């Protein structure tokens, strides 16, 4: 495996540890999902909620196309 593969695995492990700790302490607003929901105003309509939701949908759509097209997008 290359050094990059090890770094990505370390990144995934760090995410798992952080998310696991957030799930274990049961504090609202500490998981990745809750942070994204807050940022994108999913459970409310804060300032610029349409723009933030459009950015989230655009990012997720691009990411899906990028992965499924083998990097063509």
Secondary structure by P-SEA (a helix, b strand, c coil): ccaaaaaaaaaaaaaaaaaaaaaaaccccccaaaaaaaaacccccccaaaaaaaaaaaaaaaaaaaaaacccc
